[in-house]
């Protein structure tokens, strides 16, 4: 079975723009997200990328969760040309089961701060999925 891929091989994102990738089936409870800023037009402004996840049955915006990386910062931040990585691990609460990616996942990409006319060209690599071992 071929793994689902994020379809952003290279895209321009302008000042104050937000876009979402298509929903795709997950391949595991946890994920590695890698993104690359290929070009940055100015010295200010940052790109923030987060993973959103939802179950197949719940397609409304209120049933969707933002999935944060297991280490700081809570969003993948691109503020210079280069590659950045975030690892998303399933978490467990004191009285709850392990929680990770639901059945579908997508990326939310936002360009914050900066000024009018600023832009990035970025690439989002295919997500790498894996299952997390949790103690019983």
C-alpha positions in Angstrom: 0.0 0.0 0.0 1.4 3.4 -1.0 1.6 5.9 1.9 -0.4 9.1 1.5 1.7 12.2 0.7 1.4 15.9 1.3 1.2 17.5 -2.1 3.3 20.6 -1.5 6.5 20.1 -3.6 7.0 23.9 -3.7 4.5 26.7 -3.1 4.6 30.4 -2.6 2.9 31.7 0.5 2.4 35.5 0.9 2.1 37.8 3.9 -0.9 37.0 6.2 -1.9 34.0 4.1 -3.2 30.7 5.6 -3.8 27.5 3.6 -4.5 23.8 4.3 -3.4 20.7 2.6 -6.0 18.1 1.6 -7.1 15.6 4.2 -5.2 12.3 3.9 -5.4 8.9 5.7 -3.0 8.5 8.5 -0.3 5.8 8.5 0.3 5.5 12.2 -0.4 7.1 15.6 2.6 9.4 15.4 4.3 11.4 12.7 7.4 13.3 11.7 6.7 16.5 9.8 9.5 18.1 7.7 9.3 21.4 5.9 11.8 23.5 3.9 11.8 27.2 3.2 13.4 27.4 -0.2 13.2 31.2 -0.5 12.5 34.1 1.9 11.8 37.5 0.4 12.6 39.6 3.5 14.2 39.4 6.9 10.9 39.4 8.9 8.0 37.1 9.1 7.6 33.4 10.0 5.7 30.4 8.7 3.9 28.2 11.3 2.9 24.7 10.3 0.6 22.5 12.5 -1.0 19.1 11.9 -4.8 18.8 12.3 -6.5 15.5 12.8 -10.1 14.2 12.7 -12.0 10.9 12.7 -13.7 9.7 9.5 -17.2 10.1 11.1 -16.7 13.7 12.4 -16.1 16.0 9.5 -17.1 19.2 11.2 -14.6 21.8 12.2 -15.6 21.5 15.9 -14.5 17.8 16.0 -11.0 18.5 14.7 -8.0 18.6 16.9 -4.7 20.4 16.4 -1.9 17.9 17.0 1.2 19.5 18.6 4.8 18.2 18.5 6.1 16.5 21.6 8.8 19.1 22.1 8.8 22.9 22.0 7.9 24.9 20.1 4.3 23.8 19.8 4.2 24.6 16.1 6.8 23.9 13.4 8.3 27.4 12.8 10.2 28.4 9.6 11.9 31.8 9.9 14.9 31.2 7.7 15.8 29.3 4.5 16.4 25.7 5.4 14.8 22.5 6.7 13.0 22.1 10.0 11.5 19.0 11.6 8.8 18.3 14.3 8.0 15.0 15.9 4.4 14.3 16.9 4.1 11.6 19.5 0.9 10.1 20.9 0.3 11.3 24.4 -1.4 9.8 27.4 -3.1 11.4 30.3 -3.3 10.1 33.8 -6.8 8.7 33.2 -7.0 8.5 29.4 -5.8 6.1 26.7 -2.9 7.0 24.4 -4.0 9.7 21.9 -2.3 10.4 18.6 -3.4 10.9 15.0 -7.0 10.1 14.3 -8.0 8.6 10.9 -7.3 11.7 8.8 -4.5 14.3 8.9 -3.8 17.6 7.2 -1.3 20.5 7.5 -2.3 24.0 8.3 0.3 26.6 7.0 0.2 30.2 8.2 2.5 33.2 7.3 2.5 35.6 10.3 4.0 39.0 10.9 6.2 40.5 8.2 4.8 43.2 5.9 2.8 43.5 2.7 4.7 42.0 -0.3 6.7 39.5 1.8 6.6 35.9 0.8 8.2 32.5 1.2 8.6 29.6 -1.2 8.2 26.4 0.8 8.1 22.6 0.5 6.4 20.2 2.8 7.9 16.7 2.6 5.7 13.6 2.9 4.8 12.8 6.5 6.6 9.8 8.1 4.2 7.8 10.2 5.0 5.4 13.0 3.3 3.8 16.0 4.3 4.8 19.5 4.9 2.1 22.2 3.1 3.1 25.4 3.5 1.3 28.8 0.5 -0.7 29.9 
